[in-house]
Amino acid sequence: MILAGDIGGTNSRLAVFDSDFNKVEEKVYKNAGRSSLQGIVAEFRATFSHPIERACFAVAGPVSEGKVTLTNLSWHLEEKQLAEELKVASVGLINDLMGHAEGIEVLSPDKFITLNAGRTVPSGQRAVIAAGTGLGEAGLFFDAKTGRYRSFPSEGGHADFSPTNEEEDALLHFLRSKLKHVYWEAVLSGRGLRNLYDFYCAGGKFSKSDELPDKPTGEGGGAGAGPSPADISQAGLSGSSRIAVAALELFVRLYGAEAGNLALTMLSTGGVYLGGGIAPRIVTKLQSPQFLNAFWAKSTEKLETLMKQFPIHVINFDLGGLYGAANYARHL
């Protein structure tokens, strides 16, 4: 039996998988008020009698040498200590995007939405980019010795934002007035979508009547906090606000551009995969020419031809990170 966990800042989702990779137990726990992951795992294990041989936890934080301090929690985790305390032979800790990457191998075809069929190169490298609360990036390479794909982490979401036209130059200038450093996560995330909306509100191109109404409370709290990223995306999809439409269209173009950057960096002839919570919700926009044209638009005609050969898929499955953690665990 395998114990797998997808550990975020708000929730911990735990599951047990059998040797045939069937999920036999699952439960979600709130992290608020908890002092450790070990306490949650102990509570979960008290609900079943299956003996656990190995475990893996995909966590929201940078893992180094088997140790991690979660980004949005005070929890500090170490593989060896977890193995001892949980009385499990092998425990793995991986970055949450590595979890999404590991999950690609074990998800059925119906869990993906294809944006560009391209031409998949057998054993070609793969790239994963996921806009959600933040912006995560990871990769996969084919290990000929084991005959399977292996994931590796990245912090590419914190790389410098790179404008490609005058409007994006203006966006960079706008964000510099608000942020110490402008990086890709500042435009490609829930918070990033709000930044794009604010950019258009301040730009003078639209009237006050085009803005979404303030809420009594919102992201950041307080009166007049403005629309949430969900409000903006919904209004952008429905067309009820011209500013929200513009913000969502710019978000889609930037998503395409950075996904293309990652595809080039990793030479991901095996495919580019969009994970995270935002992509499945705006898939109709991602299927528009705006995303693909931004993805393909690179330095030379030859490179654009290469870009069009990269397969692009949206991961349309909320539990990809959990399945990925289980997949990683069974190879420990």
DRENKE-202302 format. One record per residue: x, y, z of N, C-alpha, C in turn. Coordinates in steps of 0.2 Angstrom, whole numbers, padded with zeros to 4 digits, always signed. Layout:
residues N
XYZXYZXYZ...
This chain:
residues 332
+0004-0006+0000+0000+0000+0000+0004+0006+0000+0002+0011-0003+0005+0018-0004+0001+0023-0001+0004+0027+0003+0001+0033+0006+0003+0039+0002-0001+0043-0001+0000+0049-0005-0003+0055-0002+0000+0061-0003-0002+0067+0000-0001+0073-0005-0006+0077-0006-0005+0083-0009-0006+0089-0004-0001+0092-0002-0001+0096+0004+0000+0104+0002-0006+0107+0002-0006+0114+0001-0005+0119+0007-0006+0125+0006-0006+0130+0011-0013+0130+0015-0018+0128+0012-0025+0128+0015-0027+0121+0017-0026+0116+0013-0029+0109+0014-0023+0104+0013-0024+0098+0016-0020+0092+0015-0024+0087+0013-0023+0084+0007-0027+0079+0004-0023+0073+0004-0025+0067+0008-0022+0061+0008-0026+0055+0005-0022+0051+0003-0025+0045+0000-0021+0039+0000-0024+0033+0000-0021+0026+0000-0022+0023-0007-0017+0021-0010-0017+0017-0016-0015+0010-0015-0018+0005-0018-0016-0002-0018-0010-0003-0023-0008-0009-0024-0003-0011-0028-0005-0011-0036-0011-0011-0037-0013-0010-0044-0015-0002-0045-0013+0002-0041-0014+0009-0042-0021+0011-0041-0025+0008-0038-0032+0009-0036-0033+0013-0030-0036+0019-0030-0037+0023-0024-0042+0020-0019-0040+0018-0013-0045+0014-0009-0047+0018-0003-0043+0024-0001-0045+0028+0004-0043+0035+0002-0047+0040+0004-0046+0047+0003-0049+0052+0008-0046+0057+0010-0049+0062+0014-0045+0069+0014-0049+0074+0015-0046+0081+0015-0046+0084+0022-0041+0087+0024-0040+0090+0030-0039+0097+0030-0042+0101+0034-0040+0108+0034-0033+0109+0038-0029+0113+0036-0022+0114+0039-0022+0119+0045-0027+0123+0045-0028+0129+0050-0028+0126+0057-0024+0128+0061-0024+0126+0068-0020+0120+0069-0017+0117+0064-0013+0111+0065-0006+0113+0066-0002+0109+0070+0005+0110+0071+0009+0106+0067+0007+0101+0064+0011+0097+0060+0007+0093+0055+0011+0090+0050+0008+0086+0045+0007+0079+0048+0012+0077+0053+0012+0070+0056+0005+0069+0060+0002+0075+0063-0004+0074+0066-0010+0072+0062-0010+0076+0056-0015+0074+0051-0014+0067+0048-0008+0065+0047-0007+0058+0044-0010+0053+0050-0008+0054+0056-0010+0050+0061-0017+0049+0062-0021+0055+0061-0028+0055+0061-0031+0051+0055-0028+0052+0049-0030+0048+0043-0029+0041+0044-0023+0039+0046-0022+0032+0047-0026+0028+0052-0029+0032+0057-0034+0029+0062-0040+0027+0059-0041+0029+0052-0048+0027+0049-0048+0021+0045-0042+0018+0044-0041+0012+0040-0036+0007+0043-0036+0001+0041-0031-0004+0044-0026-0006+0039-0025-0003+0033-0021-0005+0028-0013-0004+0030-0009-0009+0029-0002-0007+0031+0001-0003+0026+0005+0002+0027+0008+0007+0022+0015+0005+0022+0018+0004+0016+0025+0002+0014+0029+0008+0013+0026+0013+0009+0030+0019+0007+0025+0025+0006+0028+0031+0006+0023+0037+0006+0027+0042+0002+0023+0047-0001+0026+0053-0004+0021+0058-0003+0024+0064-0002+0020+0070-0001+0022+0076-0006+0017+0078-0010+0019+0084-0014+0017+0090-0010+0022+0094-0009+0021+0100-0005+0022+0106-0008+0019+0112-0006+0019+0118-0008+0025+0122-0005+0031+0120-0008+0037+0123-0006+0043+0120-0009+0049+0123-0009+0055+0121-0012+0058+0115-0008+0059+0109-0011+0062+0104-0007+0069+0103-0009+0074+0103-0004+0081+0102-0005+0084+0097+0000+0087+0092-0003+0090+0087+0001+0085+0083+0006+0079+0082+0003+0074+0079+0007+0071+0083+0013+0072+0089+0012+0069+0094+0018+0065+0099+0014+0060+0102+0018+0056+0108+0015+0053+0111+0021+0053+0118+0021+0048+0122+0025+0043+0125+0020+0037+0123+0022+0031+0125+0017+0031+0132+0016+0029+0135+0010+0029+0142+0009+0024+0145+0013+0018+0143+0014+0013+0146+0018+0011+0143+0024+0015+0139+0027+0014+0136+0033+0021+0136+0037+0021+0135+0044+0027+0135+0048+0030+0128+0048+0026+0123+0045+0029+0116+0045+0035+0115+0042+0040+0112+0045+0046+0110+0042+0046+0102+0042+0047+0099+0036+0047+0092+0035+0054+0089+0033+0055+0083+0035+0061+0080+0033+0059+0072+0031+0062+0070+0026+0060+0063+0024+0062+0058+0029+0068+0058+0032+0070+0053+0037+0066+0053+0043+0065+0059+0045+0061+0060+0052+0054+0058+0051+0051+0059+0045+0044+0057+0043+0044+0049+0043+0049+0046+0040+0049+0039+0039+0049+0036+0046+0053+0039+0051+0053+0036+0058+0047+0037+0062+0044+0043+0061+0038+0045+0065+0032+0041+0062+0031+0040+0056+0026+0037+0053+0026+0030+0052+0033+0027+0054+0034+0020+0054+0033+0017+0047+0036+0021+0042+0035+0019+0035+0042+0018+0032+0043+0013+0028+0050+0011+0026+0053+0017+0022+0049+0020+0017+0052+0025+0013+0047+0031+0012+0049+0037+0013+0045+0043+0012+0049+0047+0007+0045+0050+0003+0048+0055-0002+0044+0062-0001+0048+0067-0002+0045+0074-0002+0047+0077-0009+0042+0079-0012+0043+0082-0019+0039+0089-0019+0041+0094-0023+0038+0100-0024+0031+0098-0028+0026+0103-0026+0019+0101-0029+0019+0101-0036+0023+0105-0040+0023+0104-0047+0026+0098-0049+0031+0095-0046+0033+0088-0047+0028+0083-0047+0023+0085-0042+0017+0080-0041+0013+0080-0047+0012+0086-0050+0008+0087-0056+0011+0083-0062+0018+0084-0062+0022+0081-0068+0022+0074-0067+0023+0071-0061+0023+0064-0060+0016+0061-0062+0011+0065-0061+0004+0062-0062+0002+0061-0070+0006+0065-0074+0005+0064-0081+0005+0057-0084+0010+0053-0081+0010+0047-0084+0005+0042-0082+0001+0043-0076-0004+0039-0074-0011+0041-0075-0012+0047-0078-0019+0049-0079-0021+0046-0086-0028+0045-0087-0031+0042-0093-0032+0048-0098-0032+0046-0104-0033+0052-0109-0038+0057-0108-0044+0054-0105-0050+0059-0104-0048+0064-0099-0042+0064-0096-0041+0069-0091-0037+0075-0094-0036+0075-0101-0033+0080-0104-0037+0083-0109-0036+0090-0111-0039+0093-0116-0033+0096-0121-0033+0094-0127-0028+0095-0131-0029+0102-0135-0024+0107-0134-0025+0113-0137-0021+0113-0144-0016+0109-0144-0012+0108-0151-0009+0101-0151-0012+0097-0156-0009+0090-0156-0002+0090-0158+0001+0094-0162+0008+0094-0163+0010+0087-0166+0016+0085-0164+0020+0079-0166+0024+0077-0160+0021+0072-0156+0024+0070-0150+0030+0065-0152+0036+0067-0149+0042+0063-0150+0043+0058-0144+0043+0052-0146+0043+0047-0141+0049+0048-0136+0049+0048-0130+0054+0049-0125+0056+0056-0125+0053+0061-0128+0054+0068-0128+0053+0071-0122+0057+0076-0120+0056+0080-0114+0049+0083-0113+0047+0084-0107+0040+0087-0106+0041+0093-0101+0036+0098-0102+0036+0103-0098+0029+0104-0095+0029+0106-0089+0023+0108-0085+0023+0115-0082+0017+0118-0084+0017+0125-0081+0010+0126-0078+0009+0129-0072+0003+0129-0069+0002+0135-0066-0003+0139-0068-0005+0145-0065-0011+0144-0061-0011+0146-0054-0016+0145-0050-0015+0151-0044-0014+0149-0038-0013+0153-0033-0006+0157-0034-0001+0153-0037+0005+0155-0039+0006+0153-0046+0012+0153-0048+0014+0150-0055+0020+0145-0054+0018+0139-0055+0023+0134-0055+0025+0131-0061+0032+0129-0062+0034+0126-0068+0039+0120-0066+0039+0115-0070+0043+0109-0069+0044+0105-0075+0048+0100-0075+0049+0096-0081+0050+0089-0080+0050+0085-0086+0051+0078-0085+0055+0076-0091+0060+0071-0089+0064+0068-0094+0063+0061-0094+0065+0057-0100+0064+0050-0100+0071+0047-0098+0070+0043-0093+0076+0039-0090+0076+0032-0094+0081+0031-0098+0081+0025-0102+0083+0019-0098+0086+0020-0092+0088+0015-0087+0082+0012-0084+0077+0016-0082+0071+0013-0079+0065+0013-0084+0066+0016-0090+0060+0015-0094+0054+0019-0093+0055+0025-0089+0050+0029-0087+0052+0036-0086+0047+0041-0086+0049+0048-0085+0050+0049-0078+0055+0054-0077+0056+0056-0070+0056+0064-0070+0053+0067-0065+0051+0074-0065+0057+0077-0061+0058+0084-0063+0062+0088-0059+0059+0095-0058+0061+0098-0052+0057+0105-0050+0060+0111-0054+0057+0116-0053+0059+0123-0056+0056+0128-0052+0059+0134-0052+0056+0140-0049+0056+0145-0054+0054+0143-0060+0054+0147-0066+0048+0153-0066+0043+0152-0061+0038+0156-0060+0041+0163-0057+0047+0163-0054+0050+0169-0052+0055+0172-0056+0055+0169-0062+0060+0172-0067+0057+0179-0070+0061+0183-0072+0059+0190-0074+0054+0190-0080+0049+0194-0078+0044+0195-0084+0047+0199-0090+0045+0196-0096+0048+0199-0102+0043+0201-0107+0042+0208-0107+0037+0210-0112+0039+0209-0119+0034+0209-0124+0036+0208-0131+0033+0213-0135+0029+0218-0132+0026+0223-0136+0025+0230-0132+0023+0235-0135+0022+0241-0131+0017+0241-0125+0011+0237-0126+0007+0237-0121+0010+0233-0115+0013+0228-0116+0017+0224-0111+0022+0228-0108+0026+0233-0112+0030+0237-0109+0027+0242-0104+0021+0244-0106+0017+0249-0101+0015+0245-0095+0013+0238-0096+0012+0234-0090+0018+0233-0085+0024+0232-0088+0030+0232-0084+0031+0238-0080+0030+0244-0083+0031+0250-0080+0026+0251-0074+0020+0249-0076+0014+0249-0071+0016+0245-0064+0018+0239-0066+0020+0234-0060+0026+0236-0056+0031+0240-0060+0036+0242-0056+0035+0247-0051+0029+0251-0052+0027+0256-0047+0024+0252-0041+0022+0246-0041+0019+0242-0036+0023+0237-0033+0028+0234-0037+0032+0228-0034+0039+0230-0034+0043+0227-0030+0050+0228-0029+0053+0224-0035+0051+0219-0038+0053+0215-0043+0047+0212-0047+0047+0213-0054+0042+0210-0058+0044+0204-0061+0040+0198-0059+0042+0192-0061+0036+0189-0064+0036+0183-0068+0031+0180-0071+0025+0178-0067+0026+0176-0061+0020+0175-0056+0016+0181-0055+0019+0187-0056+0015+0193-0054+0010+0195-0060+0010+0191-0065+0005+0192-0071+0002+0185-0072+0004+0180-0071+0001+0173-0072+0000+0170-0066-0006+0171-0062-0008+0168-0056-0015+0172-0055-0018+0170-0049-0024+0173-0048-0023+0180-0046-0017+0181-0042-0015+0188-0041-0013+0192-0047-0010+0188-0052-0008+0191-0058-0014+0194-0062-0019+0190-0062-0025+0192-0066-0028+0199-0063-0028+0199-0056-0030+0205-0053-0025+0211-0055-0019+0210-0055-0014+0215-0058-0016+0217-0065-0017+0213-0069-0019+0215-0076-0025+0219-0076-0030+0217-0072-0036+0221-0072-0035+0228-0069-0031+0228-0064-0029+0235-0061-0025+0239-0066-0021+0236-0070-0017+0240-0075-0022+0243-0080-0027+0239-0082-0032+0242-0087-0037+0248-0084-0038+0247-0077-0042+0252-0074-0038+0258-0073-0032+0258-0073-0027+0264-0072-0025+0267-0078-0026+0263-0084-0023+0265-0090-0027+0271-0094-0033+0272-0092-0037+0278-0095-0040+0275-0102-0039+0269-0104-0042+0267-0110-0050+0265-0109-0052+0264-0103-0059+0262-0102-0062+0267-0097-0068+0267-0097-0072+0272-0092-0073+0268-0085-0075+0272-0081-0077+0270-0074-0083+0265-0074-0087+0265-0079-0093+0261-0079-0091+0254-0082-0085+0253-0085-0082+0247-0087-0080+0243-0081-0079+0246-0075-0076+0242-0070-0081+0238-0066-0078+0232-0063-0083+0228-0059-0084+0232-0053-0090+0230-0050-0092+0234-0043-0087+0231-0038-0086+0236-0033-0082+0234-0027-0087+0229-0023-0083+0225-0019-0087+0221-0014-0086+0224-0007-0090+0222-0002-0089+0224+0005-0082+0221+0007-0081+0215+0005-0074+0212+0007-0072+0209+0001-0065+0208+0000-0063+0204-0006-0056+0202-0004-0052+0201-0009-0045+0198-0008-0041+0204-0005-0038+0203+0001-0035+0208+0004-0039+0211+0010-0046+0209+0010-0050+0212+0015-0052+0219+0014-0056+0221+0019-0058+0228+0019-0063+0231+0014-0066+0236+0015-0071+0239+0011-0068+0241+0004-0072+0240-0001-0069+0242-0008-0063+0239-0010-0062+0232-0008-0056+0229-0010-0056+0227-0017-0061+0227-0021-0061+0226-0028-0063+0219-0029-0063+0217-0036-0065+0211-0038-0060+0205-0037-0062+0199-0035-0057+0194-0034-0055+0191-0041-0050+0187-0042-0048+0184-0048-0054+0180-0051-0058+0177-0047-0063+0173-0050-0069+0177-0053-0070+0183-0049-0075+0188-0052-0072+0190-0059-0066+0192-0060-0063+0194-0066-0063+0189-0071-0062+0183-0070-0062+0178-0075-0069+0176-0077-0074+0176-0072-0081+0175-0074-0083+0181-0079-0082+0187-0077-0084+0193-0081-0081+0193-0088-0074+0191-0088-0071+0190-0094-0074+0185-0099-0076+0180-0096-0079+0174-0100-0086+0176-0102-0089+0179-0098-0096+0181-0100-0097+0187-0104-0091+0192-0104-0091+0198-0108-0095+0203-0104-0096+0203-0098-0100+0208-0094-0096+0214-0092-0090+0214-0093-0085+0219-0091-0080+0220-0096-0079+0226-0100-0074+0226-0105-0067+0226-0102-0066+0229-0096-0060+0228-0093-0058+0221-0091-0063+0217-0089-0062+0210-0087-0060+0206-0093-0064+0208-0099-0062+0204-0105-0055+0206-0107-0053+0212-0107-0046+0214-0109-0041+0211-0104-0042+0211-0098-0038+0208-0093-0037+0200-0095-0042+0197-0096-0042+0189-0097-0039+0188-0104-0040+0192-0109-0037+0191-0115-0029+0192-0115-0027+0197-0111-0020+0198-0110-0017+0192-0106-0021+0190-0101-0018+0184-0097-0017+0178-0101-0022+0177-0106-0021+0171-0111-0015+0172-0115-0014+0178-0118-0008+0179-0122-0001+0178-0118-0001+0181-0112+0005+0180-0108+0006+0173-0106+0000+0169-0105+0001+0162-0103+0004+0158-0109+0002+0160-0115+0005+0157-0121+0012+0159-0122+0014+0165-0121+0021+0167-0122+0025+0163-0117+0023+0163-0110+0028+0160-0105+0028+0152-0106+0022+0149-0108+0022+0142-0109+0027+0141-0115+0027+0145-0120+0032+0144-0126+0039+0145-0124+0040+0150-0119+0047+0151-0116+0049+0144-0113+0045+0141-0109+0047+0135-0105+0048+0130-0110+0044+0129-0115+0044+0124-0120+0051+0124-0124+0053+0130-0125+0060+0131-0128+0065+0130-0123+0065+0132-0117+0070+0131-0112+0071+0123-0111+0066+0119-0111+0066+0112-0110+0066+0108-0116+0065+0111-0122+0065+0108-0128+0060+0102-0127+0054+0104-0126+0049+0099-0123+0045+0096-0129+0048+0092-0133+0045+0088-0139+0041+0083-0137+0041+0081-0130+0036+0076-0128+0029+0079-0126+0029+0086-0126+0023+0089-0124+0023+0094-0119+0019+0099-0119+0018+0105-0114+0012+0104-0111+0011+0104-0104+0005+0102-0100+0004+0108-0096-0002+0111-0096-0005+0116-0092-0009+0113-0086-0006+0114-0080-0009+0112-0074-0012+0118-0070-0014+0117-0064-0016+0122-0060-0024+0123-0060-0026+0128-0056-0034+0128-0056-0037+0133-0061-0033+0137-0064-0035+0142-0069-0037+0139-0076-0032+0135-0079-0032+0133-0086-0039+0130-0087-0041+0125-0083-0048+0121-0085-0054+0126-0085-0053+0131-0081-0059+0136-0080-0059+0141-0086-0054+0142-0090-0054+0147-0095-0052+0143-0102-0053+0137-0102-0051+0133-0108-0053+0135-0114-0059+0138-0114-0062+0141-0121-0058+0147-0123-0055+0150-0119-0050+0156-0121-0044+0153-0123-0041+0148-0120-0035+0145-0121-0035+0142-0128-0041+0140-0130-0042+0137-0137-0043+0142-0142-0042+0148-0141-0043+0154-0146-0036+0155-0149-0035+0158-0155-0029+0159-0158-0024+0163-0153-0027+0167-0149-0022+0171-0145-0017+0167-0141-0019+0162-0138-0014+0158-0134-0009+0155-0139-0011+0151-0144-0007+0148-0148-0002+0153-0152-0005+0158-0154+0000+0163-0158+0005+0166-0153+0003+0167-0147+0009+0169-0142+0014+0164-0141+0011+0158-0140+0016+0152-0139+0020+0151-0145+0018+0152-0151+0022+0150-0157+0027+0156-0159+0025+0162-0157+0029+0168-0159+0036+0168-0156+0041+0166-0159+0048+0166-0156+0052+0169-0162+0059+0169-0161+0064+0173-0164+0064+0172-0171+0064+0166-0174+0065+0165-0181+0059+0161-0184+0059+0161-0190+0054+0157-0194+0055+0149-0192+0061+0147-0192+0062+0140-0191+0060+0138-0184+0061+0143-0179+0059+0141-0172+0051+0141-0172+0048+0145-0175+0041+0145-0175+0038+0139-0178+0042+0136-0183+0040+0130-0186+0041+0124-0181+0046+0125-0177+0047+0120-0171+0042+0120-0166+0040+0126-0164+0035+0127-0159+0029+0124-0161+0027+0125-0167+0020+0122-0169+0020+0114-0169+0026+0111-0168+0026+0104-0167+0025+0101-0160+0026+0106-0155+0025+0104-0148+0018+0103-0147+0016+0097-0144+0010+0096-0142+0008+0100-0135+0002+0102-0135+0000+0106-0129-0006+0103-0126-0007+0102-0120-0012+0099-0117-0014+0103-0110-0020+0103-0109-0023+0106-0102-0024+0100-0098-0022+0099-0092-0023+0094-0087-0030+0096-0084-0035+0092-0085-0042+0093-0083-0044+0089-0078-0040+0089-0072-0041+0084-0067-0038+0087-0060-0043+0088-0055-0041+0091-0049-0036+0087-0045-0035+0081-0046-0031+0076-0041-0025+0074-0045-0023+0078-0050-0016+0076-0053-0010+0076-0048-0010+0081-0044-0004+0081-0039-0004+0075-0034-0010+0073-0032-0011+0067-0028-0009+0061-0031-0011+0060-0037-0009+0054-0041-0002+0054-0043+0001+0060-0044+0008+0060-0045+0012+0058-0039+0010+0060-0033+0014+0059-0027+0014+0051-0026+0008+0048-0028+0008+0041-0027+0012+0037-0033+0012+0040-0038+0017+0037-0044+0024+0038-0042+0026+0043-0039+0033+0044-0036+0034+0039-0031+0030+0038-0026+0031+0034-0021+0032+0027-0023+0029+0024-0028+0029+0017-0030+0036+0016-0033+0040+0021-0034+0047+0020-0037+0052+0021-0032+0050+0023-0026+0055+0024-0021+0059+0018-0019
